[in-house]
Amino acid sequence: MTRSPLAQGGAPRALAALALIVALAHAPFLASSLEDIDSVNFALGVRDFDVAAHRPHPPGYPVYIALGKVATTIAGFGVDAPPSVIEAKALAVLSLLAGLLAIVCLYGVFACLGEGDRESDRAPWRSLDVSAIAATAVAASCPLFWYLAVRPMSDLPGLAIALMAQACLMLAWWRQRPGTDGDSRLTAAATATSGRMIVIGAFLSAISIGVRSQ
């Protein structure tokens, strides 16, 4: 992957533009009803978490349900609407926000695959990588990604936190690559930074099971 010389500060602007396009294209079409059995089970779990009663279906998605409870409380504040409508909207908004987060994490993963100076203090995703932006845009425009960003389901929240874990682990891998002189030895600072990313990535991997075990 090629890294653009325009780059300093270019990546945040490009990602913000891509995220804005996705947000504007999805906001008018957020689900306003619980359209299938899984989304109904998720809404029931938000009301009263009980996996044995399929509220929601096993394995339970406890982290997702906790996020859903917070989102539903916020969405229902001062709103006069049936609970199912509030729950559908709240969970759909969670999916859209997760989609925007997934875009940022996708770029982080792709940017780590590009050329970069390991000895630099800057993480690779802080600079604009044109190939990584293009790959992120292609992934975000995938019909399945696009469709799931408006559904009251756990698919995109699960993808987003999995990508967060991958981005951390990819940064650790990027930090450990040999330098431009072929020297694979790490400084103490690089070792510490890489180690932190491995721990954070492992922690997020564990948390992701509670969002979507698949």
N, CA and C atoms as a LAMMPS dump frame, in Angstrom:
ITEM: TIMESTEP
0
ITEM: NUMBER OF ATOMS
642
ITEM: BOX BOUNDS ff ff ff
-5.0000000000000000e+02 5.0000000000000000e+02
-5.0000000000000000e+02 5.0000000000000000e+02
-5.0000000000000000e+02 5.0000000000000000e+02
ITEM: ATOMS id mol type element x y z
1 1 1 N 0.839 -1.189 0
2 1 2 C 0 0 0
3 1 3 C 0.878 1.245 0
4 2 1 N 0.459 2.246 -0.717
5 2 2 C 1.26 3.455 -0.838
6 2 3 C 0.764 4.518 0.108
7 3 1 N 1.693 5.225 0.687
8 3 2 C 1.344 6.267 1.637
9 3 3 C 1.559 7.619 0.978
10 4 1 N 0.521 8.435 0.974
11 4 2 C 0.577 9.712 0.276
12 4 3 C 1.463 10.7 1.001
13 5 1 N 2.267 11.481 0.246
14 5 2 C 3.052 12.499 0.902
15 5 3 C 2.215 13.641 1.422
16 6 1 N 0.93 13.74 1.052
17 6 2 C 0.08 14.827 1.521
18 6 3 C -0.215 14.701 2.991
19 7 1 N 0.109 13.713 3.453
20 7 2 C -0.426 12.962 4.504
21 7 3 C -0.611 13.519 5.847
22 8 1 N 0.188 14.37 6.347
23 8 2 C 0.062 14.745 7.744
24 8 3 C -1.326 15.348 7.957
25 9 1 N -2.11 14.684 8.803
26 9 2 C -3.458 15.169 9.091
27 9 3 C -4.472 14.812 8.036
28 10 1 N -4.029 14.185 6.929
29 10 2 C -4.969 13.876 5.857
30 10 3 C -5.899 12.744 6.193
31 11 1 N -5.421 11.773 6.948
32 11 2 C -6.248 10.606 7.263
33 11 3 C -7.493 10.975 8.064
34 12 1 N -7.383 11.768 9.144
35 12 2 C -8.607 12.119 9.876
36 12 3 C -9.65 12.819 9.002
37 13 1 N -9.196 13.7 8.115
38 13 2 C -10.156 14.399 7.256
39 13 3 C -10.825 13.437 6.276
40 14 1 N -10.034 12.542 5.696
41 14 2 C -10.599 11.578 4.752
42 14 3 C -11.578 10.64 5.453
43 15 1 N -11.214 10.169 6.643
44 15 2 C -12.102 9.283 7.396
45 15 3 C -13.368 10.009 7.83
46 16 1 N -13.221 11.268 8.237
47 16 2 C -14.394 12.049 8.641
48 16 3 C -15.343 12.224 7.464
49 17 1 N -14.787 12.474 6.277
50 17 2 C -15.623 12.639 5.09
51 17 3 C -16.356 11.343 4.756
52 18 1 N -15.637 10.218 4.809
53 18 2 C -16.259 8.924 4.519
54 18 3 C -17.339 8.596 5.55
55 19 1 N -17.045 8.83 6.826
56 19 2 C -18.022 8.564 7.883
57 19 3 C -19.252 9.458 7.734
58 20 1 N -19.041 10.714 7.347
59 20 2 C -20.175 11.627 7.161
60 20 3 C -21.075 11.153 6.026
61 21 1 N -20.466 10.697 4.942
62 21 2 C -21.254 10.186 3.819
63 21 3 C -22.097 8.995 4.27
64 22 1 N -21.482 8.07 5.001
65 22 2 C -22.206 6.895 5.478
66 22 3 C -23.323 7.299 6.439
67 23 1 N -23.029 8.225 7.351
68 23 2 C -24.041 8.652 8.32
69 23 3 C -25.23 9.316 7.635
70 24 1 N -24.963 10.226 6.701
71 24 2 C -26.045 10.932 6.011
72 24 3 C -26.867 9.989 5.139
73 25 1 N -26.215 8.979 4.574
74 25 2 C -26.922 8.035 3.712
75 25 3 C -27.786 7.051 4.508
76 26 1 N -27.461 6.87 5.777
77 26 2 C -28.187 5.888 6.587
78 26 3 C -29.207 6.498 7.54
79 27 1 N -28.934 7.689 8.037
80 27 2 C -29.784 8.273 9.083
81 27 3 C -31.274 8.288 8.745
82 28 1 N -31.672 8.615 7.498
83 28 2 C -33.118 8.642 7.203
84 28 3 C -33.762 7.262 7.159
85 29 1 N -32.949 6.213 7.141
86 29 2 C -33.495 4.873 6.908
87 29 3 C -33.308 3.931 8.098
88 30 1 N -33.054 4.485 9.266
89 30 2 C -32.91 3.644 10.454
90 30 3 C -34.203 2.873 10.72
91 31 1 N -34.058 1.625 11.113
92 31 2 C -35.234 0.781 11.349
93 31 3 C -36.132 1.391 12.415
94 32 1 N -37.414 1.353 12.165
95 32 2 C -38.382 1.863 13.139
96 32 3 C -39.245 0.738 13.695
97 33 1 N -38.93 -0.493 13.32
98 33 2 C -39.687 -1.636 13.831
99 33 3 C -38.74 -2.82 13.99
100 34 1 N -39.177 -3.794 14.745
101 34 2 C -38.407 -5.029 14.975
102 34 3 C -38.84 -6.022 13.917
103 35 1 N -37.974 -6.226 12.904
104 35 2 C -38.44 -6.878 11.693
105 35 3 C -38.276 -8.391 11.664
106 36 1 N -37.543 -8.979 12.602
107 36 2 C -37.427 -10.434 12.598
108 36 3 C -37.256 -10.941 14.022
109 37 1 N -37.202 -12.276 14.165
110 37 2 C -37.215 -12.87 15.494
111 37 3 C -35.984 -12.481 16.312
112 38 1 N -34.832 -12.359 15.668
113 38 2 C -33.621 -12.007 16.412
114 38 3 C -33.703 -10.6 16.982
115 39 1 N -34.184 -9.655 16.175
116 39 2 C -34.297 -8.286 16.686
117 39 3 C -35.351 -8.193 17.785
118 40 1 N -36.403 -8.99 17.684
119 40 2 C -37.41 -9.038 18.759
120 40 3 C -36.765 -9.571 20.047
121 41 1 N -35.971 -10.625 19.905
122 41 2 C -35.293 -11.183 21.081
123 41 3 C -34.334 -10.181 21.709
124 42 1 N -33.629 -9.425 20.878
125 42 2 C -32.732 -8.402 21.415
126 42 3 C -33.524 -7.35 22.189
127 43 1 N -34.658 -6.914 21.626
128 43 2 C -35.477 -5.913 22.308
129 43 3 C -36.015 -6.463 23.626
130 44 1 N -36.428 -7.711 23.631
131 44 2 C -36.902 -8.33 24.874
132 44 3 C -35.776 -8.409 25.9
133 45 1 N -34.557 -8.686 25.425
134 45 2 C -33.414 -8.728 26.332
135 45 3 C -33.095 -7.373 26.922
136 46 1 N -33.309 -6.324 26.143
137 46 2 C -33.105 -4.972 26.652
138 46 3 C -34.104 -4.684 27.773
139 47 1 N -35.33 -5.169 27.62
140 47 2 C -36.341 -4.953 28.656
141 47 3 C -36.043 -5.789 29.904
142 48 1 N -35.711 -7.064 29.705
143 48 2 C -35.501 -7.975 30.836
144 48 3 C -34.547 -9.075 30.374
145 49 1 N -33.287 -8.98 30.747
146 49 2 C -32.265 -9.913 30.29
147 49 3 C -32.458 -11.277 30.938
148 50 1 N -32.777 -12.279 30.111
149 50 2 C -32.986 -13.639 30.611
150 50 3 C -32.728 -14.601 29.452
151 51 1 N -31.505 -15.115 29.369
152 51 2 C -31.133 -15.956 28.233
153 51 3 C -31.955 -17.241 28.197
154 52 1 N -32.294 -17.794 29.363
155 52 2 C -33.086 -19.029 29.403
156 52 3 C -34.451 -18.843 28.736
157 53 1 N -34.952 -17.606 28.757
158 53 2 C -36.243 -17.31 28.131
159 53 3 C -36.064 -16.7 26.741
160 54 1 N -34.859 -16.813 26.19
161 54 2 C -34.536 -16.232 24.877
162 54 3 C -34.746 -14.716 24.86
163 55 1 N -34.285 -14.075 25.93
164 55 2 C -34.358 -12.608 26.001
165 55 3 C -32.941 -12.08 26.242
166 56 1 N -32.02 -12.092 25.274
167 56 2 C -32.187 -12.582 23.898
168 56 3 C -31.805 -14.048 23.788
169 57 1 N -31.75 -14.541 22.563
170 57 2 C -31.408 -15.933 22.278
171 57 3 C -29.967 -16.221 22.738
172 58 1 N -29.665 -17.468 23.063
173 58 2 C -28.296 -17.823 23.46
174 58 3 C -27.294 -17.48 22.352
175 59 1 N -26.057 -17.096 22.723
176 59 2 C -25.443 -17.158 24.059
177 59 3 C -25.715 -15.952 24.937
178 60 1 N -26.537 -15.02 24.511
179 60 2 C -26.958 -13.953 25.404
180 60 3 C -26.502 -12.549 25.081
181 61 1 N -25.302 -12.371 24.511
182 61 2 C -24.833 -11.037 24.1
183 61 3 C -24.905 -10.002 25.233
184 62 1 N -24.346 -10.266 26.402
185 62 2 C -24.548 -9.373 27.549
186 62 3 C -24.006 -7.962 27.357
187 63 1 N -22.858 -7.82 26.698
188 63 2 C -22.305 -6.481 26.489
189 63 3 C -23.193 -5.695 25.527
190 64 1 N -23.654 -6.349 24.471
191 64 2 C -24.555 -5.683 23.52
192 64 3 C -25.852 -5.265 24.198
193 65 1 N -26.397 -6.126 25.035
194 65 2 C -27.636 -5.789 25.739
195 65 3 C -27.415 -4.616 26.687
196 66 1 N -26.262 -4.577 27.359
197 66 2 C -25.968 -3.44 28.238
198 66 3 C -25.917 -2.138 27.438
199 67 1 N -25.263 -2.181 26.277
200 67 2 C -25.234 -0.991 25.412
201 67 3 C -26.649 -0.636 24.949
202 68 1 N -27.45 -1.676 24.649
203 68 2 C -28.826 -1.436 24.224
204 68 3 C -29.665 -0.795 25.306
205 69 1 N -29.454 -1.19 26.549
206 69 2 C -30.196 -0.576 27.657
207 69 3 C -29.867 0.916 27.773
208 70 1 N -28.579 1.247 27.64
209 70 2 C -28.181 2.657 27.697
210 70 3 C -28.787 3.423 26.53
211 71 1 N -28.674 2.857 25.32
212 71 2 C -29.196 3.541 24.127
213 71 3 C -30.708 3.721 24.208
214 72 1 N -31.406 2.715 24.701
215 72 2 C -32.869 2.798 24.801
216 72 3 C -33.283 3.835 25.836
217 73 1 N -32.577 3.902 26.932
218 73 2 C -32.879 4.913 27.948
219 73 3 C -32.729 6.318 27.369
220 74 1 N -31.653 6.525 26.625
221 74 2 C -31.426 7.843 26.015
222 74 3 C -32.477 8.124 24.953
223 75 1 N -32.751 7.135 24.083
224 75 2 C -33.704 7.338 22.985
225 75 3 C -35.122 7.553 23.492
226 76 1 N -35.448 6.94 24.629
227 76 2 C -36.809 7.045 25.136
228 76 3 C -37.059 8.243 26.03
229 77 1 N -36.01 9.025 26.31
230 77 2 C -36.18 10.167 27.218
231 77 3 C -37.086 11.218 26.584
232 78 1 N -38.247 11.449 27.19
233 78 2 C -39.178 12.458 26.711
234 78 3 C -39.877 12.107 25.42
235 79 1 N -39.827 10.853 24.996
236 79 2 C -40.439 10.429 23.737
237 79 3 C -41.691 9.622 24.037
238 80 1 N -42.797 9.993 23.391
239 80 2 C -44.055 9.275 23.559
240 80 3 C -44.23 8.337 22.373
241 81 1 N -43.759 7.11 22.524
242 81 2 C -43.83 6.115 21.454
243 81 3 C -43.872 4.743 22.086
244 82 1 N -44.4 3.746 21.371
245 82 2 C -44.417 2.384 21.911
246 82 3 C -43 1.905 22.209
247 83 1 N -42.84 1.096 23.253
248 83 2 C -41.496 0.61 23.604
249 83 3 C -40.772 -0.068 22.451
250 84 1 N -41.504 -0.83 21.636
251 84 2 C -40.845 -1.543 20.532
252 84 3 C -40.246 -0.58 19.517
253 85 1 N -40.899 0.547 19.304
254 85 2 C -40.379 1.548 18.364
255 85 3 C -39.109 2.185 18.921
256 86 1 N -39.148 2.529 20.198
257 86 2 C -37.965 3.127 20.838
258 86 3 C -36.8 2.144 20.817
259 87 1 N -37.081 0.887 21.122
260 87 2 C -36.02 -0.124 21.132
261 87 3 C -35.438 -0.337 19.738
262 88 1 N -36.311 -0.382 18.74
263 88 2 C -35.829 -0.573 17.373
264 88 3 C -34.936 0.576 16.947
265 89 1 N -35.376 1.795 17.224
266 89 2 C -34.579 2.977 16.855
267 89 3 C -33.252 2.997 17.603
268 90 1 N -33.3 2.722 18.894
269 90 2 C -32.084 2.772 19.703
270 90 3 C -31.062 1.744 19.224
271 91 1 N -31.507 0.521 18.957
272 91 2 C -30.589 -0.519 18.497
273 91 3 C -30.088 -0.237 17.081
274 92 1 N -30.94 0.38 16.259
275 92 2 C -30.508 0.75 14.913
276 92 3 C -29.443 1.851 14.969
277 93 1 N -29.626 2.803 15.873
278 93 2 C -28.611 3.854 16.04
279 93 3 C -27.297 3.242 16.504
280 94 1 N -27.367 2.259 17.402
281 94 2 C -26.15 1.556 17.826
282 94 3 C -25.434 0.942 16.624
283 95 1 N -26.204 0.355 15.712
284 95 2 C -25.605 -0.25 14.518
285 95 3 C -24.925 0.805 13.651
286 96 1 N -25.564 1.95 13.486
287 96 2 C -24.969 3.005 12.664
288 96 3 C -23.694 3.541 13.306
289 97 1 N -23.737 3.811 14.605
290 97 2 C -22.534 4.292 15.292
291 97 3 C -21.411 3.254 15.211
292 98 1 N -21.785 1.975 15.328
293 98 2 C -20.781 0.92 15.205
294 98 3 C -20.193 0.888 13.801
295 99 1 N -21.031 1.148 12.803
296 99 2 C -20.528 1.196 11.437
297 99 3 C -19.51 2.306 11.245
298 100 1 N -19.759 3.458 11.85
299 100 2 C -18.806 4.575 11.744
300 100 3 C -17.5 4.23 12.462
301 101 1 N -17.607 3.585 13.622
302 101 2 C -16.406 3.152 14.331
303 101 3 C -15.649 2.098 13.524
304 102 1 N -16.389 1.199 12.887
305 102 2 C -15.757 0.155 12.08
306 102 3 C -14.958 0.752 10.933
307 103 1 N -15.43 1.855 10.364
308 103 2 C -14.705 2.519 9.273
309 103 3 C -13.326 2.967 9.751
310 104 1 N -13.287 3.591 10.925
311 104 2 C -12.009 4.055 11.476
312 104 3 C -11.085 2.871 11.745
313 105 1 N -11.634 1.805 12.327
314 105 2 C -10.812 0.634 12.655
315 105 3 C -10.341 -0.087 11.399
316 106 1 N -11.19 -0.149 10.385
317 106 2 C -10.777 -0.754 9.117
318 106 3 C -9.563 -0.029 8.55
319 107 1 N -9.625 1.3 8.573
320 107 2 C -8.494 2.067 8.064
321 107 3 C -7.235 1.756 8.874
322 108 1 N -7.377 1.642 10.187
323 108 2 C -6.225 1.321 11.028
324 108 3 C -5.606 -0.011 10.66
325 109 1 N -6.444 -1.014 10.402
326 109 2 C -5.936 -2.333 10.016
327 109 3 C -5.225 -2.259 8.674
328 110 1 N -5.88 -1.624 7.69
329 110 2 C -5.29 -1.545 6.351
330 110 3 C -4.005 -0.721 6.342
331 111 1 N -3.988 0.366 7.123
332 111 2 C -2.805 1.228 7.145
333 111 3 C -1.594 0.49 7.692
334 112 1 N -1.819 -0.421 8.632
335 112 2 C -0.699 -1.19 9.193
336 112 3 C -0.097 -2.153 8.176
337 113 1 N -0.833 -2.46 7.123
338 113 2 C -0.318 -3.341 6.081
339 113 3 C 0.54 -2.595 5.074
340 114 1 N 0.493 -1.263 5.118
341 114 2 C 1.233 -0.453 4.167
342 114 3 C 2.673 -0.249 4.569
343 115 1 N 3.376 0.482 3.723
344 115 2 C 4.753 0.813 4.037
345 115 3 C 4.772 1.87 5.127
346 116 1 N 5.678 1.738 6.056
347 116 2 C 5.766 2.723 7.133
348 116 3 C 7.067 2.589 7.877
349 117 1 N 7.457 3.649 8.517
350 117 2 C 8.714 3.672 9.253
351 117 3 C 8.454 3.246 10.687
352 118 1 N 8.899 2.041 11.049
353 118 2 C 8.665 1.541 12.401
354 118 3 C 9.312 2.434 13.444
355 119 1 N 10.394 3.101 13.045
356 119 2 C 11.131 3.903 14.003
357 119 3 C 10.445 5.238 14.289
358 120 1 N 9.429 5.556 13.487
359 120 2 C 8.69 6.797 13.72
360 120 3 C 7.814 6.647 14.958
361 121 1 N 7.601 7.743 15.666
362 121 2 C 6.712 7.72 16.829
363 121 3 C 5.246 7.772 16.419
364 122 1 N 4.994 8.058 15.15
365 122 2 C 3.621 8.203 14.672
366 122 3 C 3.061 6.844 14.276
367 123 1 N 1.866 6.527 14.75
368 123 2 C 1.2 5.308 14.314
369 123 3 C 0.902 5.43 12.823
370 124 1 N 0.899 4.325 12.081
371 124 2 C 0.748 4.414 10.63
372 124 3 C -0.566 5.026 10.186
373 125 1 N -1.627 4.905 11.012
374 125 2 C -2.915 5.426 10.573
375 125 3 C -3.062 6.935 10.79
376 126 1 N -2.044 7.594 11.336
377 126 2 C -2.128 9.044 11.488
378 126 3 C -1.79 9.773 10.195
379 127 1 N -1.23 9.054 9.236
380 127 2 C -0.912 9.636 7.944
381 127 3 C -1.857 9.06 6.896
382 128 1 N -2.063 9.805 5.838
383 128 2 C -3.011 9.397 4.81
384 128 3 C -2.397 8.335 3.914
385 129 1 N -3 7.168 3.909
386 129 2 C -2.624 6.083 3.019
387 129 3 C -3.772 5.934 2.023
388 130 1 N -3.511 6.306 0.773
389 130 2 C -4.568 6.332 -0.236
390 130 3 C -5.146 4.941 -0.458
391 131 1 N -4.276 3.929 -0.511
392 131 2 C -4.754 2.561 -0.723
393 131 3 C -5.624 2.098 0.442
394 132 1 N -5.222 2.456 1.665
395 132 2 C -6.003 2.056 2.835
396 132 3 C -7.362 2.744 2.854
397 133 1 N -7.406 4.009 2.473
398 133 2 C -8.69 4.719 2.392
399 133 3 C -9.581 4.072 1.342
400 134 1 N -9 3.736 0.19
401 134 2 C -9.783 3.104 -0.873
402 134 3 C -10.334 1.758 -0.419
403 135 1 N -9.486 0.958 0.242
404 135 2 C -9.941 -0.345 0.729
405 135 3 C -11.045 -0.187 1.771
406 136 1 N -10.91 0.822 2.634
407 136 2 C -11.937 1.08 3.644
408 136 3 C -13.249 1.484 2.988
409 137 1 N -13.182 2.336 1.967
410 137 2 C -14.396 2.769 1.267
411 137 3 C -15.082 1.598 0.582
412 138 1 N -14.292 0.7 -0.014
413 138 2 C -14.872 -0.48 -0.661
414 138 3 C -15.58 -1.354 0.378
415 139 1 N -14.938 -1.574 1.526
416 139 2 C -15.547 -2.395 2.573
417 139 3 C -16.829 -1.761 3.102
418 140 1 N -16.801 -0.442 3.311
419 140 2 C -17.976 0.255 3.853
420 140 3 C -19.127 0.287 2.861
421 141 1 N -18.828 0.181 1.568
422 141 2 C -19.887 0.199 0.551
423 141 3 C -20.376 -1.208 0.206
424 142 1 N -19.804 -2.216 0.844
425 142 2 C -20.286 -3.589 0.654
426 142 3 C -21.77 -3.646 1.029
427 143 1 N -22.62 -4.245 0.192
428 143 2 C -24.06 -4.254 0.484
429 143 3 C -24.419 -4.774 1.868
430 144 1 N -23.719 -5.813 2.33
431 144 2 C -24.04 -6.361 3.654
432 144 3 C -23.697 -5.366 4.756
433 145 1 N -22.522 -4.738 4.669
434 145 2 C -22.129 -3.71 5.637
435 145 3 C -23.15 -2.566 5.589
436 146 1 N -23.492 -2.131 4.399
437 146 2 C -24.403 -0.99 4.21
438 146 3 C -25.77 -1.271 4.811
439 147 1 N -26.282 -2.483 4.566
440 147 2 C -27.61 -2.853 5.026
441 147 3 C -27.669 -3.01 6.539
442 148 1 N -26.64 -3.639 7.106
443 148 2 C -26.648 -3.914 8.542
444 148 3 C -26.488 -2.647 9.375
445 149 1 N -26.049 -1.559 8.756
446 149 2 C -25.843 -0.316 9.502
447 149 3 C -27.15 0.362 9.896
448 150 1 N -28.282 -0.161 9.462
449 150 2 C -29.573 0.433 9.863
450 150 3 C -30.458 -0.572 10.597
451 151 1 N -29.96 -1.772 10.84
452 151 2 C -30.784 -2.812 11.461
453 151 3 C -30.577 -2.856 12.977
454 152 1 N -31.624 -3.192 13.73
455 152 2 C -31.516 -3.307 15.2
456 152 3 C -30.939 -4.658 15.599
457 153 1 N -29.703 -4.893 15.186
458 153 2 C -29.052 -6.185 15.369
459 153 3 C -27.64 -5.982 15.891
460 154 1 N -27.012 -7.076 16.306
461 154 2 C -25.68 -6.997 16.908
462 154 3 C -24.546 -7.145 15.892
463 155 1 N -24.868 -7.323 14.611
464 155 2 C -23.834 -7.638 13.615
465 155 3 C -22.738 -6.58 13.544
466 156 1 N -23.123 -5.327 13.299
467 156 2 C -22.1 -4.294 13.152
468 156 3 C -21.436 -3.917 14.468
469 157 1 N -22.151 -3.84 15.584
470 157 2 C -21.424 -3.642 16.85
471 157 3 C -20.387 -4.731 17.097
472 158 1 N -20.729 -5.986 16.775
473 158 2 C -19.764 -7.061 16.937
474 158 3 C -18.574 -6.901 16.013
475 159 1 N -18.84 -6.52 14.759
476 159 2 C -17.75 -6.294 13.813
477 159 3 C -16.857 -5.15 14.274
478 160 1 N -17.463 -4.08 14.767
479 160 2 C -16.69 -2.895 15.159
480 160 3 C -15.714 -3.215 16.287
481 161 1 N -16.177 -3.917 17.316
482 161 2 C -15.262 -4.19 18.43
483 161 3 C -14.214 -5.229 18.037
484 162 1 N -14.567 -6.159 17.142
485 162 2 C -13.566 -7.099 16.64
486 162 3 C -12.494 -6.365 15.846
487 163 1 N -12.902 -5.378 15.057
488 163 2 C -11.942 -4.586 14.291
489 163 3 C -11.086 -3.715 15.203
490 164 1 N -11.654 -3.244 16.306
491 164 2 C -10.851 -2.504 17.28
492 164 3 C -9.73 -3.39 17.816
493 165 1 N -10.072 -4.631 18.152
494 165 2 C -9.058 -5.57 18.632
495 165 3 C -8.011 -5.83 17.558
496 166 1 N -8.464 -6.023 16.327
497 166 2 C -7.529 -6.275 15.232
498 166 3 C -6.613 -5.083 14.992
499 167 1 N -7.155 -3.874 15.075
500 167 2 C -6.341 -2.675 14.854
501 167 3 C -5.232 -2.58 15.902
502 168 1 N -5.56 -2.888 17.157
503 168 2 C -4.545 -2.861 18.217
504 168 3 C -3.472 -3.914 17.968
505 169 1 N -3.89 -5.124 17.621
506 169 2 C -2.925 -6.201 17.385
507 169 3 C -2.091 -5.925 16.136
508 170 1 N -2.703 -5.326 15.114
509 170 2 C -1.95 -4.981 13.908
510 170 3 C -0.916 -3.9 14.199
511 171 1 N -1.268 -2.96 15.068
512 171 2 C -0.29 -1.924 15.427
513 171 3 C 0.889 -2.552 16.169
514 172 1 N 0.602 -3.524 17.039
515 172 2 C 1.688 -4.224 17.735
516 172 3 C 2.588 -4.93 16.73
517 173 1 N 1.976 -5.583 15.752
518 173 2 C 2.752 -6.262 14.707
519 173 3 C 3.577 -5.242 13.917
520 174 1 N 2.964 -4.116 13.583
521 174 2 C 3.655 -3.07 12.811
522 174 3 C 4.86 -2.537 13.58
523 175 1 N 4.704 -2.376 14.885
524 175 2 C 5.81 -1.891 15.712
525 175 3 C 6.969 -2.885 15.753
526 176 1 N 6.678 -4.152 15.569
527 176 2 C 7.707 -5.184 15.691
528 176 3 C 8.366 -5.527 14.358
529 177 1 N 7.938 -4.911 13.277
530 177 2 C 8.566 -5.186 11.988
531 177 3 C 10.005 -4.67 11.976
532 178 1 N 10.872 -5.282 11.188
533 178 2 C 12.25 -4.79 11.102
534 178 3 C 12.294 -3.349 10.61
535 179 1 N 13.289 -2.588 11.081
536 179 2 C 13.463 -1.217 10.636
537 179 3 C 13.971 -1.162 9.214
538 180 1 N 14.169 0.055 8.715
539 180 2 C 14.608 0.239 7.335
540 180 3 C 15.974 -0.382 7.081
541 181 1 N 16.752 -0.582 8.129
542 181 2 C 18.076 -1.197 7.982
543 181 3 C 18.043 -2.708 8.18
544 182 1 N 16.829 -3.259 8.33
545 182 2 C 16.692 -4.695 8.511
546 182 3 C 16.86 -5.165 9.944
547 183 1 N 17.122 -4.251 10.845
548 183 2 C 17.321 -4.605 12.253
549 183 3 C 15.965 -4.868 12.9
550 184 1 N 15.773 -6.071 13.414
551 184 2 C 14.497 -6.443 14.019
552 184 3 C 14.481 -6.258 15.53
553 185 1 N 15.606 -5.777 16.1
554 185 2 C 15.634 -5.544 17.538
555 185 3 C 14.77 -4.336 17.886
556 186 1 N 14.068 -4.437 19.006
557 186 2 C 13.176 -3.366 19.438
558 186 3 C 13.805 -2.568 20.565
559 187 1 N 13.545 -1.279 20.555
560 187 2 C 13.941 -0.458 21.692
561 187 3 C 12.999 -0.76 22.858
562 188 1 N 13.386 -0.294 24.023
563 188 2 C 12.537 -0.504 25.204
564 188 3 C 11.187 0.175 25.017
565 189 1 N 11.2 1.366 24.421
566 189 2 C 9.942 2.095 24.216
567 189 3 C 9.047 1.367 23.226
568 190 1 N 9.64 0.855 22.137
569 190 2 C 8.847 0.131 21.141
570 190 3 C 8.285 -1.153 21.722
571 191 1 N 9.07 -1.823 22.551
572 191 2 C 8.598 -3.047 23.2
573 191 3 C 7.42 -2.751 24.114
574 192 1 N 7.525 -1.673 24.874
575 192 2 C 6.434 -1.297 25.791
576 192 3 C 5.175 -0.935 25.015
577 193 1 N 5.334 -0.156 23.94
578 193 2 C 4.176 0.25 23.136
579 193 3 C 3.511 -0.956 22.499
580 194 1 N 4.328 -1.83 21.914
581 194 2 C 3.794 -3.03 21.294
582 194 3 C 3.086 -3.914 22.324
583 195 1 N 3.684 -4.051 23.486
584 195 2 C 3.079 -4.881 24.533
585 195 3 C 1.736 -4.348 24.99
586 196 1 N 1.645 -3.021 25.122
587 196 2 C 0.362 -2.424 25.525
588 196 3 C -0.712 -2.722 24.499
589 197 1 N -0.368 -2.618 23.213
590 197 2 C -1.348 -2.874 22.171
591 197 3 C -1.797 -4.335 22.174
592 198 1 N -0.877 -5.246 22.468
593 198 2 C -1.25 -6.662 22.544
594 198 3 C -2.226 -6.899 23.69
595 199 1 N -1.957 -6.294 24.846
596 199 2 C -2.844 -6.456 26.001
597 199 3 C -4.217 -5.855 25.711
598 200 1 N -4.233 -4.647 25.145
599 200 2 C -5.514 -4.003 24.828
600 200 3 C -6.276 -4.811 23.785
601 201 1 N -5.562 -5.286 22.761
602 201 2 C -6.211 -6.088 21.732
603 201 3 C -6.801 -7.37 22.298
604 202 1 N -6.067 -8.018 23.208
605 202 2 C -6.574 -9.239 23.837
606 202 3 C -7.803 -8.941 24.694
607 203 1 N -7.765 -7.813 25.425
608 203 2 C -8.906 -7.43 26.249
609 203 3 C -10.145 -7.168 25.383
610 204 1 N -9.963 -6.438 24.286
611 204 2 C -11.092 -6.156 23.399
612 204 3 C -11.618 -7.432 22.75
613 205 1 N -10.719 -8.373 22.459
614 205 2 C -11.157 -9.658 21.905
615 205 3 C -12.075 -10.377 22.886
616 206 1 N -11.729 -10.321 24.173
617 206 2 C -12.567 -10.951 25.186
618 206 3 C -13.919 -10.247 25.297
619 207 1 N -13.895 -8.906 25.307
620 207 2 C -15.144 -8.147 25.402
621 207 3 C -16.034 -8.401 24.196
622 208 1 N -15.412 -8.6 23.023
623 208 2 C -16.194 -8.772 21.794
624 208 3 C -17.114 -9.997 21.865
625 209 1 N -16.723 -11.002 22.652
626 209 2 C -17.558 -12.198 22.782
627 209 3 C -18.912 -11.838 23.374
628 210 1 N -18.953 -10.83 24.239
629 210 2 C -20.209 -10.404 24.845
630 210 3 C -21.039 -9.517 23.953
631 211 1 N -20.468 -9.106 22.83
632 211 2 C -21.233 -8.304 21.865
633 211 3 C -21.819 -9.203 20.787
634 212 1 N -20.954 -10.038 20.232
635 212 2 C -21.423 -10.995 19.205
636 212 3 C -20.413 -12.129 19.132
637 213 1 N -20.778 -13.276 19.645
638 213 2 C -19.828 -14.377 19.757
639 213 3 C -19.388 -14.929 18.408
640 214 1 N -20.216 -14.756 17.368
641 214 2 C -19.848 -15.276 16.063
642 214 3 C -18.604 -14.621 15.535
